[in-house]
């Protein structure tokens, strides 16, 4: 029987390059990350998702891979990685790594061989055309940098396909030899002890382009990948990055025989619309459109991660509402579809709203994902290009460079935020560990509460009807236990009436403040719950004997 350990996991994502520098060269590394494992363990983290750490020319922050079987020398050695894995395992922390197999770097030996010789076995590792079809602008992932998904290579004498940057040629997944290579990559890292893979850009794996005589079905590839993983480690997991419409979700879960987890992009976009409008209806609508997942599968909930806050599943009018509320200036927006800000600046530092959305993150059915620095309320640097605005180094202390590195500031791989409200003198781990009411200590508390209530990750959930349009209420039930949470998305205090599903005695577990005891009436009458502006409350539901 498979151990579904991930269903009650607390996932923390980080980039080794920007987390902790151990040797003073300005670049984070695996020895530095290993030094910080006690911090992560103390916070309650049970699973790390590491961004790409492979050798790379870094055209796309490491997602342009040159070698799938090694570690970027700036970040350490393969031996450092193995030592890190050993220490993580000792602390009960699993490790997911990025599996970037939609494309390679243009500098990967496979591509160099492919472009140099038409008869090379590597030629068909990629997709070529002498007269490529016209590009649909919607297929271009980075419209600020590219206007086509085809690039002419003079050495090859042909065009190659790339959905991302032109320095990232797409792999030909329809080639069975490429699929064999992917299996080898997966098995290599599983042998080194990883707990699974965050699979990058899954919707782009199978290329529906007319230049391919045969096209492998995405569903078949996902099943092959699951089989390759499970054969080596039945407890290892696959997390799919797939920002798709709700009708396509079943493609990625299958009958529980494809991906274990899927980023909840759709519900997240609806969540931000609800926050912008201060009404619960969009969030309710987004959750109701999610299909019931197979028993072995689950959603991964998030607020922000290393990319833009994408809003592409919303209408233009809905996006404009979110822009107006959270990113009114053009420099705060990106690609015409998203926001390149961290959460605290989006909310103007309003602690009430910051707590509210992270309370939702931990309460919604699924698995919560924390982005490094979320727990201390790190900000962004909009002077940096593109997505780099939200990829600044971790802020550990008031020391130079926020304690991230002893290097001169000019030598840092990415500049640390040093000035203003979100500069490291004001926002850092050390200072917040000393403050009882800090955001870091609030995260410590909510993580502890979430881990004590596995029904959120394991159970059946339902939305509770209320009489307040700004209040979202839902409950999760599993093994005769039920947790109920109520969130006020509006700036108005209220007393909310729960119209269904709340019979029983409510025991306060967690909230934005200490409230008077809830009014538990007879089972024929609704429950009344007081909420402050942007207030939230968690309850255990105890059935009357």
URUR-V698235 format. One record per residue. RES is the residue in three letters. PHI is phi in whole degrees, 0 to 359 (none if undefined). PSI is psi in whole degrees, -180 to 180 (NA if undefined). Layout:
{{RES,PHI,PSI} {RES,PHI,PSI}}
//
This chain:
{{UNK,none,132} {UNK,289,142} {UNK,270,108} {UNK,277,56} {UNK,302,-31} {UNK,290,-19} {UNK,292,-21} {UNK,241,28} {UNK,279,155} {UNK,246,109} {UNK,263,139} {UNK,230,123} {UNK,257,142} {UNK,205,160} {UNK,253,119} {UNK,307,-37} {UNK,299,-29} {UNK,244,15} {UNK,262,-55} {UNK,201,126} {UNK,262,119} {UNK,269,-21} {UNK,241,8} {UNK,74,22} {UNK,264,2} {UNK,92,0} {UNK,237,129} {UNK,300,156} {UNK,208,171} {UNK,294,-38} {UNK,299,-38} {UNK,295,-43} {UNK,298,-41} {UNK,300,-39} {UNK,297,-26} {UNK,263,7} {UNK,295,-34} {UNK,295,-37} {UNK,298,-47} {UNK,294,-41} {UNK,297,-43} {UNK,296,-30} {UNK,287,-19} {UNK,102,14} {UNK,288,135} {UNK,244,-10} {UNK,209,132} {UNK,256,139} {UNK,250,115} {UNK,264,131} {UNK,291,168} {UNK,306,134} {UNK,235,15} {UNK,284,161} {UNK,305,134} {UNK,199,145} {UNK,284,-5} {UNK,63,39} {UNK,290,-31} {UNK,228,51} {UNK,53,38} {UNK,93,-9} {UNK,279,2} {UNK,254,94} {UNK,271,135} {UNK,259,-24} {UNK,205,117} {UNK,279,-5} {UNK,244,23} {UNK,210,-180} {UNK,244,137} {UNK,307,127} {UNK,299,-24} {UNK,293,-25} {UNK,262,-6} {UNK,129,-160} {UNK,242,172} {UNK,297,-33} {UNK,296,-39} {UNK,298,-38} {UNK,296,-45} {UNK,297,-41} {UNK,297,-42} {UNK,300,-45} {UNK,299,-41} {UNK,299,-46} {UNK,290,-37} {UNK,297,-44} {UNK,298,-40} {UNK,302,-30} {UNK,263,8} {UNK,72,26} {UNK,254,120} {UNK,280,162} {UNK,227,119} {UNK,258,140} {UNK,240,160} {UNK,286,130} {UNK,253,103} {UNK,256,90} {UNK,237,9} {UNK,285,-32} {UNK,208,166} {UNK,240,-180} {UNK,284,152} {UNK,296,-20} {UNK,270,0} {UNK,297,140} {UNK,305,-32} {UNK,301,-48} {UNK,290,-38} {UNK,299,-39} {UNK,290,-39} {UNK,295,-40} {UNK,281,-19} {UNK,272,-22} {UNK,210,116} {UNK,298,-25} {UNK,267,1} {UNK,295,146} {UNK,296,-19} {UNK,276,-8} {UNK,302,-43} {UNK,274,8} {UNK,288,-16} {UNK,233,176} {UNK,244,122} {UNK,241,157} {UNK,207,140} {UNK,278,-33} {UNK,224,81} {UNK,292,153} {UNK,291,162} {UNK,295,150} {UNK,272,130} {UNK,283,120} {UNK,308,-28} {UNK,292,-18} {UNK,276,-11} {UNK,277,118} {UNK,285,-37} {UNK,243,77} {UNK,294,-14} {UNK,281,-18} {UNK,241,-24} {UNK,230,150} {UNK,237,6} {UNK,210,157} {UNK,259,10} {UNK,238,137} {UNK,227,132} {UNK,279,133} {UNK,245,114} {UNK,294,-33} {UNK,291,-38} {UNK,279,-24} {UNK,70,29} {UNK,202,168} {UNK,268,143} {UNK,242,154} {UNK,273,137} {UNK,208,117} {UNK,277,-23} {UNK,258,-140} {UNK,294,154} {UNK,296,-18} {UNK,280,7} {UNK,232,77} {UNK,296,137} {UNK,289,137} {UNK,284,152} {UNK,266,90} {UNK,295,-22} {UNK,290,-13} {UNK,277,119} {UNK,298,-27} {UNK,292,-37} {UNK,295,-41} {UNK,296,-35} {UNK,296,-41} {UNK,299,-41} {UNK,296,-40} {UNK,299,-40} {UNK,297,-42} {UNK,299,-47} {UNK,300,-46} {UNK,293,-36} {UNK,302,-50} {UNK,285,-30} {UNK,295,-38} {UNK,297,-27} {UNK,273,2} {UNK,102,8} {UNK,292,153} {UNK,269,-5} {UNK,158,-169} {UNK,223,135} {UNK,271,113} {UNK,268,117} {UNK,282,139} {UNK,53,45} {UNK,301,-40} {UNK,298,-14} {UNK,260,6} {UNK,298,-50} {UNK,263,120} {UNK,267,111} {UNK,274,69} {UNK,240,145} {UNK,291,-15} {UNK,285,-14} {UNK,270,125} {UNK,290,-39} {UNK,233,138} {UNK,234,126} {UNK,282,140} {UNK,285,138} {UNK,301,-43} {UNK,302,-42} {UNK,294,-40} {UNK,294,-42} {UNK,297,-37} {UNK,291,-38} {UNK,298,-43} {UNK,295,-43} {UNK,299,-43} {UNK,295,-40} {UNK,296,-39} {UNK,288,-50} {UNK,294,-28} {UNK,294,-32} {UNK,268,-34} {UNK,208,101} {UNK,299,-18} {UNK,264,-4} {UNK,286,152} {UNK,236,159} {UNK,238,125} {UNK,247,121} {UNK,264,129} {UNK,273,103} {UNK,215,96} {UNK,271,89} {UNK,230,167} {UNK,291,156} {UNK,301,-29} {UNK,295,-20} {UNK,264,-3} {UNK,302,-39} {UNK,298,-26} {UNK,301,-35} {UNK,270,-28} {UNK,272,-35} {UNK,60,-138} {UNK,261,28} {UNK,91,12} {UNK,247,15} {UNK,237,-111} {UNK,280,142} {UNK,282,-38} {UNK,226,152} {UNK,223,131} {UNK,303,136} {UNK,271,62} {UNK,301,-45} {UNK,298,-51} {UNK,293,-32} {UNK,295,-40} {UNK,293,-40} {UNK,294,-34} {UNK,297,-44} {UNK,290,-31} {UNK,295,-42} {UNK,299,-41} {UNK,294,-39} {UNK,294,-41} {UNK,275,-13} {UNK,58,39} {UNK,223,143} {UNK,278,-16} {UNK,304,-45} {UNK,298,-39} {UNK,294,-44} {UNK,302,-45} {UNK,298,-44} {UNK,298,-43} {UNK,291,-37} {UNK,292,-22} {UNK,275,-8} {UNK,285,132} {UNK,286,161} {UNK,291,129} {UNK,274,151} {UNK,302,160} {UNK,303,-35} {UNK,275,0} {UNK,248,161} {UNK,199,157} {UNK,276,146} {UNK,255,113} {UNK,271,145} {UNK,210,167} {UNK,251,-57} {UNK,221,152} {UNK,223,-157} {UNK,284,-14} {UNK,265,-173} {UNK,291,156} {UNK,285,97} {UNK,283,142} {UNK,232,25} {UNK,285,-12} {UNK,273,-1} {UNK,260,163} {UNK,286,164} {UNK,300,-40} {UNK,296,-39} {UNK,292,-41} {UNK,300,-41} {UNK,298,-36} {UNK,297,-41} {UNK,289,-42} {UNK,303,-46} {UNK,301,-39} {UNK,280,-39} {UNK,236,-15} {UNK,211,63} {UNK,290,-20} {UNK,264,146} {UNK,301,-36} {UNK,293,-15} {UNK,275,-10} {UNK,254,163} {UNK,207,140} {UNK,61,11} {UNK,69,12} {UNK,219,-2} {UNK,203,-175} {UNK,235,135} {UNK,250,52} {UNK,234,153} {UNK,281,166} {UNK,293,-49} {UNK,304,-44} {UNK,296,-32} {UNK,298,-33} {UNK,260,16} {UNK,54,34} {UNK,71,12} {UNK,289,105} {UNK,301,-35} {UNK,299,-45} {UNK,285,-33} {UNK,297,-48} {UNK,298,-41} {UNK,304,-50} {UNK,288,-33} {UNK,285,-29} {UNK,299,-43} {UNK,300,-43} {UNK,305,-46} {UNK,281,-22} {UNK,269,-29} {UNK,293,148} {UNK,300,127} {UNK,136,-161} {UNK,247,130} {UNK,275,141} {UNK,243,127} {UNK,253,133} {UNK,271,137} {UNK,310,137} {UNK,90,-16} {UNK,302,-39} {UNK,291,-14} {UNK,245,1} {UNK,76,42} {UNK,297,151} {UNK,258,-162} {UNK,235,169} {UNK,233,95} {UNK,287,-6} {UNK,283,-16} {UNK,278,152} {UNK,286,146} {UNK,50,-132} {UNK,286,-13} {UNK,298,-17} {UNK,302,-28} {UNK,249,20} {UNK,239,31} {UNK,282,159} {UNK,298,152} {UNK,298,141} {UNK,254,103} {UNK,268,-34} {UNK,202,-178} {UNK,279,-5} {UNK,293,169} {UNK,308,141} {UNK,60,23} {UNK,66,21} {UNK,76,3} {UNK,288,-39} {UNK,205,151} {UNK,268,3} {UNK,290,162} {UNK,297,144} {UNK,308,-36} {UNK,292,-16} {UNK,266,-5} {UNK,292,143} {UNK,296,-32} {UNK,219,143} {UNK,291,139} {UNK,278,151} {UNK,284,116} {UNK,246,-17} {UNK,234,163} {UNK,82,-173} {UNK,302,-33} {UNK,256,10} {UNK,295,156} {UNK,299,-26} {UNK,298,-26} {UNK,259,-29} {UNK,234,106} {UNK,200,163} {UNK,295,-49} {UNK,302,-47} {UNK,296,-41} {UNK,286,-26} {UNK,293,-23} {UNK,274,-15} {UNK,256,118} {UNK,299,-34} {UNK,259,23} {UNK,287,162} {UNK,296,-37} {UNK,301,-45} {UNK,289,-28} {UNK,294,-43} {UNK,299,-42} {UNK,304,-41} {UNK,289,-46} {UNK,291,-33} {UNK,295,-43} {UNK,299,-44} {UNK,296,-43} {UNK,297,-42} {UNK,292,-25} {UNK,280,-6} {UNK,231,73} {UNK,295,-12} {UNK,299,-23} {UNK,292,-39} {UNK,273,-28} {UNK,259,-29} {UNK,273,179} {UNK,275,144} {UNK,233,156} {UNK,210,151} {UNK,273,136} {UNK,261,127} {UNK,288,138} {UNK,231,174} {UNK,259,9} {UNK,240,119} {UNK,296,-21} {UNK,269,1} {UNK,250,131} {UNK,250,127} {UNK,228,139} {UNK,205,163} {UNK,226,154} {UNK,233,132} {UNK,233,138} {UNK,197,132} {UNK,51,51} {UNK,65,17} {UNK,240,141} {UNK,224,134} {UNK,243,135} {UNK,242,132} {UNK,233,146} {UNK,227,128} {UNK,231,126} {UNK,265,107} {UNK,278,-3} {UNK,255,166} {UNK,273,6} {UNK,253,131} {UNK,295,152} {UNK,203,164} {UNK,246,115} {UNK,260,141} {UNK,258,121} {UNK,272,121} {UNK,270,-12} {UNK,202,158} {UNK,69,17} {UNK,237,17} {UNK,294,139} {UNK,125,172} {UNK,274,131} {UNK,263,127} {UNK,252,118} {UNK,297,129} {UNK,251,-38} {UNK,192,143} {UNK,191,176} {UNK,284,-13} {UNK,197,172} {UNK,277,115} {UNK,260,156} {UNK,301,156} {UNK,307,142} {UNK,293,152} {UNK,274,95} {UNK,271,111} {UNK,260,-172} {UNK,291,161} {UNK,297,-18} {UNK,279,-15} {UNK,249,152} {UNK,286,163} {UNK,273,138} {UNK,248,128} {UNK,227,129} {UNK,274,140} {UNK,220,136} {UNK,283,169} {UNK,306,130} {UNK,57,27} {UNK,278,161} {UNK,212,151} {UNK,213,140} {UNK,247,139} {UNK,227,147} {UNK,266,133} {UNK,264,116} {UNK,253,118} {UNK,290,142} {UNK,287,138} {UNK,276,NA}}
//
